[in-house]
Amino acid sequence: MHQSSTSPCPAGPAGDRVVQRPPLPRLADLTQFAALLDRQLGLCRRQDLRAAVLLIEAEPEGRLSGALAEAAAAALLQAVGARLAGRVRGSDVLAQVGERQFGLVLMGAGRVEAETVRARLHKALCGPYGIGEARLYAALRMGVAVYRESGRTGRELSEAVEQALRLGQGLAPPQALSVVGS
């Protein structure tokens, strides 16, 4: 489930090489994300690594109307996922969680690194997306939880990061929920 494997495509018309990424793993819900977290936390325990978790929720900004609104929203979320996959390290683990959320495990990262990544991702993901003839923007909410500070199991961290996303009050001190609003 790492996003590190890429395979080059043949050169394009201008001689540029295009890199194809595997599709994002799709998880049905936070329970499946917690199982993914447990696997990564096992690695953290064995190698004494740090980890931080980001949960990113994306919604089309503004109202979409008409028959194509649902298709445009789905295309926007696919574009957000692709842009997100292009902005994370190969050692990080990224998956789509449900319809409108993306879970990101930042391996070897603590609170400070997670906040830096959150700020950079927010800036990168809020830009315009060309969807068909339209120019759409994504409204984002992000939650952050830090391994050992916010929880020690996948379930604890997934619950903490979801609650952090819902509260939207900024990063909290250790032993509390970490929240980042957009």
C-alpha positions, 0 to 999 in steps of 0.5 A: 500500500505504499505509494513508492512504486511507480512505472514510467510510461513511454515518452510523450509527444514532447519527449517528456516521460510520464510517470504512472502511479498505481491507483489509490487503495480504497478503504470502505471506512475508518475501521479498515483504515484502523487496520492499515494503521495497525500494520504501520504501527507494528513497524513503528514499534519494531523499529522505534519510529514515530508516525503521524496520521492526517485525515483529509476530507474534501468537498466541492466548494460552492454549489454544483448544480445540474445533471453533471453535478455528481459526476463533477464532484466524483471527478474532483475527488479523484483529482484531489486524490491524484494531486495528494498522491503526487505530494507525499513521500514514497515512505508514507501510506495513503488511501482513500477512506470512504467517498470523501476522505483520504488517510495519510500515515506519515512514517517517521514524523512527529507533531512538528513535521505533521503540521508542516506537511498539513500546511503544504498539502492544504496549499497544494490541494486548495488550488483550482482543478480543471474538471471538464469545462469547469474550474472547481475548488475543493473545500478541505478539512484536516485532522492530525493525530500523533502516534503515542500522543493521541493513541497507541493502536490503529483504532485509537488513532483513527478515532482521534484523527476523525474527532480532530477533523470534526472539531476543527480547532487547531493542534492540541497539546499532547495527550489530547486530540490534534486538530487542524482546520482549513 
